[in-house]
Amino acid sequence: MRIGRIGAVCAVLVLVWALVRAAQPLQQTPFVAAVFRNWTAWDRDHNDQLSLEEIDAAVLDRSVTGDDAAAAGILKLIARRKEMKDVALTRDYFQSYSRQRLAKGALPVDEAAELQTVDILNQERATTKPGATSPPDWDLHFSAGRHRIARAAGGWTGRFNLDHLRQGPLSDCFFLSSLGSLLVQRPEQLTSLVTPLPDGTFRASFPGQAGFIVRPPTDAELAISSVSADDGCWLPVMEQAFGQYRMLKRGIDDDDVEATDSISHGGRTGPTIHVLTGNGHKSITVARSAERREAEAGKVLPQLRTELLTAIRDHRVMTVSVVAPAVDGAGRIIEGTDHGTAPHIPPGITRHHAYAIISYDRLSDVIGLWNPHGQNFAPKGTAGLEFGYPTEHGRFTLPLTEAYSFCTNFTFEIPKLPRPKRLR
């Protein structure tokens, strides 16, 4: 009986201690706790500051997993932003951030954080005002990174579903829009681009290019990659493959360089379509100002309709971009040679962004687009230029004439012409 009483007393004491600890305020945010937990290992030169090289080493370290990997990935994601160039990532910096962040109150939830961080990054990319970027909420991005790692669980499933894709914090919409259009037009071709190997690596085989081996992403790389819901890691692997391809083209063949560095600052859909398909591409660029667009509509719209019909018939890849020019207080363009009024961009449309063209109906003259962000959007009024367009999993439709009024560049895959025979 005495032993039983002692055990009961111990159990009560343990419970009381747990309750006391739970009632105590956090001393560090979850992100900072993960960074400090690994500080000795990551700060390799022991100068009490994390460099980009030290962060990259942590990102590429396969022994760094889970929350620690999410912290390493977010360190890389934010540390390479322009506004962080002169910020010393010291223990004092993170301790100061932690105190300020805890004073703000509730910390973020993973899935909501994932959506919110992409929105924040896109707002920052879209602004033309210097100094408009706010100080980073490391824990918001950390929570999003944890969620991305969880969503990539399951390895290579071989499932490809456009409605499951969602762009991460990398600026690679040029790649995802091209890949999304290929998924709609010729899904069978995806299986030949990257294939799993028995040793856990992957072989990338882009048309007309020499094949190469792609290692599986680390957890830290998954934390800053795009996601494909329950379809496993195929989308992060595709990003790694394309990033490695771009590095090899630049003569960089170094296992200590993280592949997403080559795709994190944007690119063009035309060359990307060429890499994914082996075919050529052509673009129809729309005038910058609303006035010129209206004046040229009679010429440009028939060209667009012809290209759209041909591309749909032949299952070709198509993309379109939306670029918002810098304007003055009156809404007039202040860059380039066309200083007319900037086009109105509807709510729900992401600026400085590339979209996949996934459908076109000749009778209704309606075009279907897919936003790589994969978001849902409900207009606060009648669908159209004023209130935007109903969007589910990034998919939406609109009249071609309205798309023409604010879209910037339409790009179409075209067959690769055979080289002419040399004359003897």
C-alpha positions as CSV (number, residue, x, y, z in Angstrom):
1,M,0.0,0.0,0.0
2,R,2.8,2.3,0.9
3,I,4.5,1.8,-2.5
4,G,1.2,2.5,-4.2
5,R,0.8,5.8,-2.3
6,I,4.3,6.8,-3.2
7,G,3.6,6.1,-6.9
8,A,0.4,8.1,-6.8
9,V,2.1,11.0,-5.1
10,C,4.9,11.0,-7.8
11,A,2.3,10.9,-10.6
12,V,0.5,13.9,-9.1
13,L,3.9,15.8,-8.8
14,V,4.7,15.0,-12.4
15,L,1.3,16.3,-13.5
16,V,1.7,19.4,-11.4
17,W,5.1,20.0,-12.9
18,A,3.8,19.6,-16.4
19,L,1.0,22.0,-15.8
20,V,3.4,24.6,-14.3
21,R,5.7,24.3,-17.4
22,A,2.7,24.6,-19.7
23,A,1.5,27.7,-17.9
24,Q,4.9,29.3,-18.3
25,P,5.3,31.7,-21.2
26,L,7.5,30.5,-24.1
27,Q,11.1,31.7,-23.8
28,Q,11.7,31.4,-27.5
29,T,9.5,31.0,-30.6
30,P,9.4,27.5,-32.2
31,F,11.6,28.7,-35.1
32,V,14.2,30.3,-32.8
33,A,14.2,27.2,-30.6
34,A,15.0,25.0,-33.6
35,V,17.8,27.3,-34.7
36,F,19.4,27.5,-31.3
37,R,19.1,23.8,-30.8
38,N,21.3,23.4,-33.9
39,W,23.5,26.5,-33.5
40,T,26.7,24.7,-32.5
41,A,26.5,22.4,-35.5
42,W,25.4,25.0,-38.0
43,D,27.8,27.8,-37.0
44,R,30.8,25.9,-38.3
45,D,33.4,28.7,-37.9
46,H,32.0,29.5,-34.4
47,N,31.8,33.3,-35.0
48,D,28.3,33.5,-33.5
49,Q,26.8,34.3,-37.0
50,L,25.2,32.1,-39.6
51,S,26.5,32.7,-43.1
52,L,24.8,31.7,-46.4
53,E,27.4,29.0,-46.9
54,E,26.7,27.6,-43.4
55,I,23.0,27.7,-44.0
56,D,23.4,25.9,-47.4
57,A,25.4,23.2,-45.6
58,A,22.5,22.7,-43.2
59,V,19.9,22.6,-46.0
60,L,21.9,19.9,-47.9
61,D,22.5,17.8,-44.7
62,R,20.2,14.7,-44.9
63,S,20.6,14.2,-41.1
64,V,18.7,17.4,-40.5
65,T,15.0,16.5,-40.6
66,G,11.6,17.6,-39.3
67,D,11.4,20.9,-37.5
68,D,15.1,21.4,-37.6
69,A,15.0,21.0,-41.4
70,A,12.1,23.4,-41.7
71,A,14.2,26.0,-39.7
72,A,17.2,25.4,-42.0
73,G,15.1,25.8,-45.1
74,I,13.5,29.0,-43.9
75,L,16.9,30.4,-43.0
76,K,17.9,29.9,-46.6
77,L,14.6,31.3,-48.0
78,I,14.7,34.5,-46.1
79,A,18.5,35.0,-45.8
80,R,18.8,35.2,-49.6
81,R,16.3,38.1,-49.9
82,K,17.8,41.4,-51.0
83,E,16.7,43.3,-47.9
84,M,18.5,40.8,-45.7
85,K,21.9,41.3,-47.4
86,D,23.3,43.5,-44.7
87,V,21.6,41.8,-41.7
88,A,23.9,39.8,-39.5
89,L,22.2,36.5,-38.5
90,T,23.6,36.3,-34.9
91,R,22.2,34.8,-31.8
92,D,21.4,38.3,-30.5
93,Y,19.4,39.0,-33.7
94,F,17.3,35.9,-33.3
95,Q,16.8,36.4,-29.6
96,S,15.6,40.0,-30.2
97,Y,13.3,38.8,-32.9
98,S,11.9,36.0,-30.6
99,R,11.1,38.5,-27.8
100,Q,9.3,40.8,-30.3
101,R,7.4,38.0,-32.0
102,L,6.2,36.5,-28.7
103,A,5.0,39.9,-27.6
104,K,2.7,40.0,-30.6
105,G,0.7,37.0,-29.5
106,A,-0.6,33.8,-31.2
107,L,1.8,31.9,-33.4
108,P,0.6,30.6,-36.9
109,V,-1.0,27.4,-37.9
110,D,0.8,25.3,-40.6
111,E,-1.7,25.1,-43.5
112,A,-2.9,28.7,-43.1
113,A,0.7,29.8,-42.8
114,E,1.6,28.1,-46.1
115,L,-1.1,30.0,-48.0
116,Q,-0.3,33.3,-46.2
117,T,3.4,33.2,-46.8
118,V,3.0,32.8,-50.6
119,D,0.6,35.7,-50.6
120,I,3.0,37.8,-48.6
121,L,5.9,37.0,-50.9
122,N,3.9,37.8,-53.9
123,Q,2.8,41.2,-52.5
124,E,6.4,42.0,-51.8
125,R,7.4,41.0,-55.4
126,A,4.6,43.0,-56.9
127,T,5.4,46.3,-55.1
128,T,7.4,49.0,-56.9
129,K,7.9,51.0,-53.7
130,P,11.4,50.9,-52.3
131,G,11.6,49.8,-48.7
132,A,8.0,48.4,-48.8
133,T,9.1,45.0,-47.5
134,S,8.2,44.4,-43.8
135,P,10.6,42.6,-41.4
136,P,10.3,38.8,-41.8
137,D,8.0,36.8,-39.6
138,W,10.4,33.8,-39.4
139,D,7.8,31.7,-37.5
140,L,5.1,32.2,-40.1
141,H,7.5,30.9,-42.8
142,F,8.7,28.2,-40.4
143,S,5.2,26.9,-39.9
144,A,4.6,26.9,-43.6
145,G,7.8,25.0,-44.2
146,R,6.8,22.3,-41.6
147,H,3.5,21.9,-43.5
148,R,5.3,21.5,-46.9
149,I,7.5,18.8,-45.5
150,A,4.5,16.9,-44.2
151,R,2.7,17.2,-47.6
152,A,5.6,15.7,-49.5
153,A,5.5,12.5,-47.4
154,G,5.0,9.3,-49.4
155,G,7.9,9.7,-51.8
156,W,7.4,9.2,-55.6
157,T,3.7,8.2,-56.1
158,G,3.5,8.6,-59.9
159,R,0.3,10.6,-59.5
160,F,0.0,13.9,-61.3
161,N,-3.1,16.1,-60.6
162,L,-3.2,19.8,-61.5
163,D,-5.7,20.6,-58.7
164,H,-3.2,19.3,-56.1
165,L,-0.3,21.6,-57.2
166,R,0.6,24.8,-55.3
167,Q,3.6,27.0,-55.9
168,G,5.8,27.5,-52.9
169,P,7.9,30.5,-52.0
170,L,10.3,30.2,-54.9
171,S,9.8,32.6,-57.8
172,D,9.4,29.8,-60.3
173,C,5.9,30.5,-61.7
174,F,7.6,30.5,-65.1
175,F,8.4,26.8,-64.6
176,L,5.2,25.7,-62.9
177,S,2.9,27.4,-65.4
178,S,4.8,25.6,-68.2
179,L,4.7,22.3,-66.3
180,G,1.0,22.8,-65.5
181,S,0.1,23.3,-69.1
182,L,2.0,20.2,-70.1
183,L,0.2,18.3,-67.5
184,V,-3.1,19.3,-69.1
185,Q,-2.1,18.9,-72.7
186,R,0.1,15.9,-72.7
187,P,0.2,14.3,-69.2
188,E,1.8,11.1,-70.5
189,Q,5.0,13.1,-71.3
190,L,5.5,13.9,-67.6
191,T,6.4,10.3,-66.8
192,S,9.4,10.4,-69.2
193,L,10.9,13.7,-67.8
194,V,12.0,12.3,-64.4
195,T,11.9,8.7,-63.4
196,P,12.8,7.1,-60.0
197,L,15.8,4.8,-59.8
198,P,16.3,1.8,-57.4
199,D,18.8,3.6,-55.3
200,G,16.4,6.4,-54.4
201,T,17.8,8.9,-56.9
202,F,16.0,10.1,-60.1
203,R,17.0,10.3,-63.7
204,A,16.1,13.5,-65.5
205,S,15.6,13.1,-69.3
206,F,14.6,16.4,-70.9
207,P,14.0,16.0,-74.7
208,G,17.1,16.6,-76.7
209,Q,19.3,17.0,-73.6
210,A,21.8,14.6,-72.0
211,G,20.3,12.8,-69.0
212,F,21.6,13.4,-65.5
213,I,21.0,12.1,-62.0
214,V,18.9,14.1,-59.5
215,R,19.2,13.4,-55.8
216,P,16.0,13.4,-53.7
217,P,15.3,16.6,-51.9
218,T,16.3,17.0,-48.3
219,D,13.6,17.9,-45.8
220,A,15.0,21.4,-45.7
221,E,14.6,21.7,-49.5
222,L,11.0,20.4,-49.2
223,A,10.3,23.2,-46.8
224,I,10.9,25.8,-49.5
225,S,9.6,23.8,-52.5
226,S,6.2,23.7,-54.2
227,V,3.7,21.1,-53.0
228,S,1.5,18.5,-54.7
229,A,-0.9,17.6,-51.9
230,D,-1.0,13.9,-51.3
231,D,0.8,13.1,-54.6
232,G,4.1,12.8,-52.8
233,C,7.4,14.5,-53.7
234,W,7.2,14.6,-57.5
235,L,6.8,18.4,-57.8
236,P,9.8,19.2,-55.5
237,V,11.8,16.6,-57.4
238,M,10.8,18.3,-60.7
239,E,12.0,21.7,-59.3
240,Q,15.3,20.1,-58.3
241,A,15.7,18.6,-61.7
242,F,15.0,21.8,-63.6
243,G,17.2,23.8,-61.2
244,Q,20.0,21.3,-61.7
245,Y,19.6,21.5,-65.4
246,R,20.0,25.3,-65.4
247,M,23.0,25.0,-63.2
248,L,24.7,22.5,-65.5
249,K,23.9,24.8,-68.5
250,R,25.9,27.4,-66.6
251,G,28.8,25.1,-66.0
252,I,28.0,24.5,-62.3
253,D,28.4,20.9,-61.3
254,D,28.8,21.1,-57.5
255,D,27.0,19.0,-54.9
256,D,27.5,21.8,-52.3
257,V,25.3,24.2,-54.3
258,E,21.6,24.0,-53.7
259,A,19.7,23.6,-57.0
260,T,16.8,26.0,-56.2
261,D,19.2,28.9,-56.3
262,S,19.0,28.7,-60.1
263,I,15.2,29.0,-60.2
264,S,14.4,31.2,-57.2
265,H,14.7,34.6,-59.0
266,G,12.3,34.0,-62.0
267,G,12.7,33.2,-65.6
268,R,10.9,33.0,-68.9
269,T,8.3,30.5,-70.0
270,G,9.5,30.2,-73.6
271,P,12.9,28.7,-72.9
272,T,11.2,26.5,-70.2
273,I,8.7,25.2,-72.7
274,H,11.6,24.3,-75.0
275,V,13.4,22.3,-72.2
276,L,10.2,20.4,-71.2
277,T,9.1,19.6,-74.7
278,G,12.1,19.8,-76.9
279,N,10.1,22.1,-79.3
280,G,10.3,25.7,-80.1
281,H,8.1,28.6,-78.9
282,K,6.6,31.8,-80.1
283,S,5.2,34.8,-78.2
284,I,2.5,37.4,-78.8
285,T,3.3,40.5,-76.7
286,V,0.5,42.8,-75.9
287,A,1.0,46.6,-75.8
288,R,1.7,48.1,-72.4
289,S,-0.9,50.8,-72.2
290,A,-4.7,50.4,-72.2
291,E,-5.0,52.9,-75.1
292,R,-2.7,51.0,-77.4
293,R,-4.3,47.7,-76.5
294,E,-7.6,49.0,-77.6
295,A,-6.2,50.4,-80.8
296,E,-4.5,47.1,-81.7
297,A,-7.2,44.8,-80.6
298,G,-8.5,44.3,-84.2
299,K,-5.1,43.0,-85.2
300,V,-3.9,41.1,-82.1
301,L,-7.0,39.3,-81.1
302,P,-7.4,37.4,-84.4
303,Q,-3.8,36.3,-84.0
304,L,-4.4,35.0,-80.5
305,R,-7.5,33.1,-81.6
306,T,-5.6,31.4,-84.4
307,E,-2.7,30.4,-82.1
308,L,-5.1,29.2,-79.3
309,L,-7.1,27.0,-81.7
310,T,-4.0,25.4,-83.2
311,A,-2.5,24.8,-79.8
312,I,-5.6,23.2,-78.4
313,R,-6.0,21.0,-81.4
314,D,-2.4,19.8,-81.3
315,H,-2.2,19.6,-77.5
316,R,0.6,22.1,-77.2
317,V,1.8,23.9,-74.1
318,M,0.7,27.5,-73.6
319,T,1.3,30.2,-71.0
320,V,0.4,33.8,-70.4
321,S,2.0,36.4,-68.1
322,V,0.6,39.4,-66.2
323,V,3.0,42.3,-65.6
324,A,2.0,45.5,-63.9
325,P,4.2,48.4,-65.1
326,A,5.3,51.1,-62.7
327,V,2.9,54.1,-62.7
328,D,2.6,57.6,-61.3
329,G,-0.2,58.9,-59.1
330,A,-2.5,59.3,-62.0
331,G,-2.1,55.6,-63.1
332,R,0.1,56.5,-66.1
333,I,3.0,54.3,-67.0
334,I,6.4,55.9,-66.1
335,E,8.8,53.3,-67.6
336,G,9.5,52.4,-71.2
337,T,8.3,54.4,-74.2
338,D,4.5,53.8,-73.9
339,H,3.3,56.3,-71.2
340,G,-0.4,55.7,-71.5
341,T,-2.7,54.5,-68.8
342,A,-1.8,51.2,-67.2
343,P,-4.3,48.3,-67.7
344,H,-6.7,47.6,-64.9
345,I,-5.8,44.2,-63.3
346,P,-8.8,42.6,-61.7
347,P,-8.9,41.4,-58.0
348,G,-7.7,37.9,-57.5
349,I,-5.2,38.2,-60.4
350,T,-1.5,38.0,-59.2
351,R,0.7,40.6,-60.7
352,H,4.2,39.8,-62.1
353,H,3.2,36.2,-62.5
354,A,2.9,33.5,-65.1
355,Y,-0.2,31.4,-65.7
356,A,-0.9,28.2,-67.7
357,I,-3.4,28.3,-70.5
358,I,-5.4,25.1,-70.1
359,S,-8.4,25.6,-72.4
360,Y,-10.0,27.7,-75.1
361,D,-13.6,27.5,-76.5
362,R,-13.9,29.0,-80.0
363,L,-17.7,29.4,-79.9
364,S,-17.8,31.4,-76.6
365,D,-14.4,32.9,-77.0
366,V,-13.6,32.0,-73.5
367,I,-10.1,31.1,-72.3
368,G,-9.2,28.9,-69.3
369,L,-6.2,29.8,-67.1
370,W,-4.5,28.1,-64.1
371,N,-2.7,30.1,-61.5
372,P,0.3,28.0,-60.0
373,H,-0.6,29.3,-56.6
374,G,-3.6,26.9,-56.7
375,Q,-5.7,29.3,-54.6
376,N,-9.5,29.7,-54.4
377,F,-11.1,33.1,-55.0
378,A,-14.7,34.4,-54.8
379,P,-15.5,37.8,-56.4
380,K,-17.3,40.3,-54.2
381,G,-19.6,41.0,-57.1
382,T,-20.4,40.0,-60.6
383,A,-17.6,38.1,-62.2
384,G,-15.6,40.2,-64.6
385,L,-12.9,42.8,-64.8
386,E,-14.2,44.8,-61.9
387,F,-14.5,42.1,-59.3
388,G,-12.4,39.3,-60.7
389,Y,-13.2,35.7,-61.6
390,P,-14.4,32.6,-59.5
391,T,-11.3,30.5,-59.0
392,E,-10.9,26.9,-57.6
393,H,-7.5,25.3,-57.2
394,G,-6.1,28.1,-59.4
395,R,-8.5,27.4,-62.3
396,F,-10.6,30.1,-63.7
397,T,-12.2,31.2,-67.1
398,L,-12.8,34.5,-68.7
399,P,-13.6,36.0,-72.1
400,L,-10.5,36.3,-74.3
401,T,-11.2,40.0,-74.8
402,E,-11.0,40.6,-71.1
403,A,-7.8,38.5,-70.8
404,Y,-6.3,40.6,-73.6
405,S,-7.1,43.8,-71.6
406,F,-4.7,43.0,-68.8
407,C,-2.5,40.1,-69.8
408,T,1.0,40.9,-71.2
409,N,2.6,38.0,-73.0
410,F,1.1,34.9,-74.6
411,T,3.6,32.1,-75.3
412,F,2.9,29.0,-77.4
413,E,4.8,25.8,-78.0
414,I,5.5,25.3,-81.7
415,P,6.8,22.2,-83.5
416,K,10.6,22.1,-83.8
417,L,11.4,22.5,-87.5
418,P,13.9,20.0,-89.0
419,R,17.2,21.5,-89.9
420,P,17.6,22.1,-93.6
421,K,19.8,19.7,-95.4
422,R,23.2,21.1,-96.4
423,L,23.7,21.7,-100.1
424,R,26.5,19.7,-101.6
